[in-house]
């Protein structure tokens, strides 16, 4: 069955999650992180993800913004920058203004011109996703943003992937699911989606029961994978 629906993870896939720390490091008042902003950003992202997994396992769901704040607080302490509340507030503010990767607008425009359904499926809360889509200026190319908040559990629980079929009325094998997280793409493969892992960091494949169907360096070739 041909692909009719292209679904994207948000953070790290469409939106550059390193941009907040990179921008803050370029501002004179936050020069303290100019040499280790990449380490800070990596710790922040990893804790954000790991806290979502742990909360899913123990049934302690919360808003993704709380998980994001908790991850940043850990990362700031780990890197020795937890004594600067202004830095914390700046980083959190910048997270609402993340930009899309350069190839994203044209890629999404091509999908829409080809008649594809397009959507975000994310751990992010609806207001976070609305802010990111607006800041990146890509709302005209997306049919909707689907948030885990509606089912009360984070990825990779199958109930999250169920949101796609429930919204679009499509079969699993009509969906191309795209994520920069290898574990997310792998779980979606196991669920029954055709998957593409955007491996910008050239990481090893996760040792899981499933592997992504496709692996890409960026999002440029997504329309081709969708059959356009």
Order of alpha helices (4+ residues) and beta strands (2+ residues): beta-alpha-alpha-alpha-alpha-alpha-beta-alpha-beta-alpha-beta-alpha-beta-beta-alpha
